[in-house]
């Protein structure tokens, strides 16, 4: 069937506006298309770089952990002689990766090495700094517990008390270490002769963590303090 003049004119009328639109906006459309391609390529490159950086960080901190294991197996004199190299490696990782997992982990490993040397005060400081870098992650709770125990070993119960309280206040509902930290708060209050506060803290352990093994210890301390007449029955 032959096309009539009116049919050809109608088809022409349908096509020509599209052609005119494409012709008129060709340059902006090309620019937009190029921009989109550049953005996609840039995003892929950024993701690749980020992935490579994270891989390097993990490799570095795993190497540090292996070095620490080997270092712990040395005699005390060799440990002291080689500690500086271990410290330099850990510090470099911390400076490069900061608050990332690798940076926090490197700080914990450095603190562990200091504790191995029984440099308790320095170890406690390193654990505290690692906790700050860890923010609200679970590693912060771990670091705070270690900061507390090394502070106690350093003969500084008040400093330890502050760390234990942070664990309870910040991670009381999430950290498996929270019951132990809560009991430690009560224990330190007791040994520093803050008996009324200690009894309240023991009762808090019983109330807040009824299924924890630390609860039985808290009950026993309440009984002992009562029998000794240090608190009312």
Helices and strands as residue ranges (DSSP letters): H 5-24, H 26-72, H 76-97, H 101-116, H 120-134, H 138-153, H 157-171, H 178-191, H 195-208, H 213-227
